């Protein structure tokens, strides 16, 4: 799937803070795909298959391919499809019955501006009612989504690509279908053709400003809800000024205001740490900081071997209801039962770190190899 410089997911941010893109580009952050994003992509594939062929069940091979991409088991993939996709498809087909002409994964590039475009999960037409529905399927378990700017941009781009398929009386039904914490929430707004056109033109004007070489100098950043996932948050003046604002506040006189600033500062601090972690991981040096491995936790090399040894040496005590105790729990149980943990279990245990963490350089732990160093070492080996 193509990613546009100014796509739908950043539309509201672009309209309200055009300089975000130029500021983010100064960081040169690598493009990465998180585990959550991979799972979301897999669920979107399942969603598209179900919508396009509602009477055809998914095959085991299709589900396994989705599971492999998401990095989860076949069973977990089925659970996610059952929990999030199936109810969402049922709701969609109820709200958009056969009279609606449904297109999945509708790509809508701007016909004149190469950096603007997007892919809508669903764009459906109901010619008899002069109506168009634009649907975005959300799969994350985070906060509820209430931003219709992305859908409004897709509607505007669809309008540009198909100028004869609508008129001034066309009603655009913008829908967020969010598989959220066990529920499928259907949220919608109805926009007129005039409102969609106005939003699209605002977005075009913002992109024109954002693409100027002087975007950072001539456009002040503006903070708001659109800052939440902004890659430039860590260096944005609209956020870095929060520290000064916080230090000047009389908390006792305005605790509510202080809490709101605290919420913003927590998001900014998280962004600063995340950005620093990514840059060091990519080989950049940040004075006074390094990455070290997180504390390793012990894991069984073989679950079956752990069960066999627990049954042989610690009947009824070394087993949880359906799984062996963890190595740490087993070691404690061994002490209580007088069993030599080292001789019985140690050869079936390995220690695995869950990742890396950012610490001051004064920390006694050794820094880990960054991605740049690893690539260089692999290159030398190949040569």
Secondary structure, DSSP 8 states (H G I E B T S, - for coil): ----TB-GGGHHHHHH-TTHHHHHHTTT------HHHHHHHHHHHHHHHHHHTTTS---HHHHHHHHHHHTS-HHHHHHHIIIIIHHHHHHHHHHS-TTSEEEEEEE---SS-TTB--EEEEEEEEGGGTEEEEEEEE--SSS-----HHHHHHHHHHHHHTTTS--TT-EEEEEEEEEETTEEEEEEEEEEHHHHHHHHHHHHHHHHHHTSTTHHHHS----SGGGTT-TTGGG-HHHHHHHHHHHT--TTT-HHHHHHHHHHHHHHHHHHHHHHHHHHHTT---TTEEEEE--EEEEES-HHHHHHHHHHHSTTTSB-SSSB--HHHHHHHHHHHT--HHHHHGGGEEEEE--EEEEETTSSS-B---HHHHHHHHHHHH-
